[in-house]
Amino acid sequence: MKIAIGNDHAGPEYKKALVAMLEAKGIEVINYGTDTFDSVDYPDFGHKVAQDVEDKKVDFGIVICGSGNGIAMSANKHQGVRCALCWTKEIAVLARQHNDANVISIPARFTAIPQVIEMVEAFLTTEFEGGRHANRVGKIACS
């Protein structure tokens, strides 16, 4: 499995913890995020992650900013990207099961690192249910 991760200045500690967890599981990580707390623009990182997902260079993406909203909005501008803002494990599971989300957005200022690790683990191991959800997911993209 290969994952792209991107974050702004609100998420360096979250990214570091997630990269350690992912690499310990043998998952390859492409790091597009900042490693400092100096102010940067979240779209710069969200677009890089989403482009890799759109181009199928990675299996999933993880994006992190303060609220999780701005970077999710940026990622969702890309065709084939379904970025879900998650703040609990249950929402992460439903984003995969019902929405076939391929990018998870983390609100760093509203979650704790152990909670985020649990969410990402659940997100990556949950399968899309298909069925009645497939038709709905098909209606998400605009052509």
C-alpha positions in Angstrom: 0.0 0.0 0.0 1.1 3.5 -0.7 -0.2 6.7 0.9 0.3 10.4 0.3 0.2 12.7 3.3 0.0 16.5 3.4 -0.3 18.9 6.2 -0.1 22.6 7.1 1.5 24.2 10.2 -1.3 22.8 12.4 -0.3 19.2 11.8 3.4 18.4 11.9 3.1 16.4 15.1 0.1 14.5 13.7 1.9 13.7 10.5 5.0 12.5 12.3 3.0 10.1 14.5 1.0 8.8 11.5 4.1 8.3 9.3 5.7 6.3 12.1 2.6 4.1 12.5 2.2 3.6 8.7 5.9 2.8 8.1 5.8 0.3 11.0 3.0 -1.5 9.1 5.2 -1.6 6.0 3.2 1.1 4.2 5.1 3.5 1.9 4.4 7.1 2.6 4.9 10.1 0.3 5.3 13.2 2.5 4.0 16.5 1.0 3.5 18.2 4.3 5.5 20.8 6.2 7.6 19.8 9.2 7.5 23.2 10.9 4.9 25.3 12.7 5.7 28.3 10.4 2.5 29.4 8.6 1.9 27.9 5.2 -1.1 27.6 2.9 -3.0 24.3 3.2 -4.2 24.1 -0.4 -0.6 23.7 -1.6 -0.4 20.4 0.3 -4.0 19.2 -0.2 -3.6 19.5 -4.0 -0.4 17.5 -4.0 -2.0 14.6 -2.1 -5.2 14.8 -4.2 -3.3 14.8 -7.4 -1.5 11.6 -6.4 -4.9 10.0 -5.6 -6.4 11.3 -8.8 -3.4 10.0 -10.9 -3.6 6.6 -9.0 0.0 7.0 -7.8 -1.2 6.1 -4.3 -4.0 4.0 -2.8 -5.1 6.6 -0.2 -4.4 10.1 1.0 -4.3 11.8 4.4 -4.6 15.5 4.7 -4.3 17.6 7.9 -5.0 21.2 8.8 -6.4 23.0 11.8 -10.1 22.4 11.2 -9.7 19.8 8.4 -12.2 21.8 6.3 -10.0 23.9 4.1 -7.6 21.2 3.1 -10.6 18.8 2.5 -12.2 21.4 0.2 -9.0 21.7 -1.7 -8.6 18.0 -2.1 -12.2 17.6 -3.3 -11.6 19.8 -6.3 -9.9 16.8 -7.9 -11.8 14.3 -10.1 -12.1 10.9 -8.4 -11.2 12.3 -5.0 -13.6 11.7 -2.2 -12.1 13.4 0.8 -14.0 12.9 4.1 -13.5 15.2 7.1 -13.4 12.8 10.1 -13.1 13.4 13.8 -14.1 10.0 15.2 -13.3 6.4 14.3 -17.0 5.7 13.5 -17.1 8.6 10.9 -13.9 7.3 9.3 -15.5 3.8 9.0 -18.7 5.2 7.5 -16.7 7.4 5.1 -15.2 4.2 3.7 -18.2 1.9 3.9 -20.8 4.3 2.5 -18.9 7.0 0.5 -15.8 5.0 -0.7 -13.7 7.9 0.6 -10.1 7.7 -0.6 -8.7 10.7 1.3 -9.2 11.3 5.1 -9.0 14.8 6.4 -7.9 15.3 10.0 -8.8 18.4 12.1 -5.7 18.7 14.1 -7.0 21.4 16.5 -10.0 19.2 17.4 -8.5 15.7 17.8 -5.8 14.0 19.8 -3.0 12.0 18.2 -4.1 8.6 19.6 -7.6 9.3 18.3 -6.2 10.2 14.9 -4.1 7.0 14.7 -7.2 4.9 15.5 -9.2 6.8 12.8 -6.6 6.3 10.1 -6.2 2.6 11.0 -9.9 2.1 10.7 -10.1 4.1 7.5 -7.4 2.1 5.8 -8.8 -1.3 6.8 -12.5 -0.7 6.1 -13.8 -1.8 2.7 -16.5 0.1 0.6 -19.8 -1.8 0.9 -20.9 -1.1 -2.6 -24.5 -2.1 -3.1 -27.0 0.7 -2.6 -24.0 3.0 -1.8 -22.4 2.6 -5.2 -25.1 4.4 -7.1 -24.9 7.3 -4.6 -21.1 7.5 -4.9 -21.4 7.5 -8.7 -23.5 10.7 -8.4 -20.9 12.6 -6.4 -18.6 13.4 -9.4 -19.5 16.1 -11.8 -18.4 15.7 -15.4 
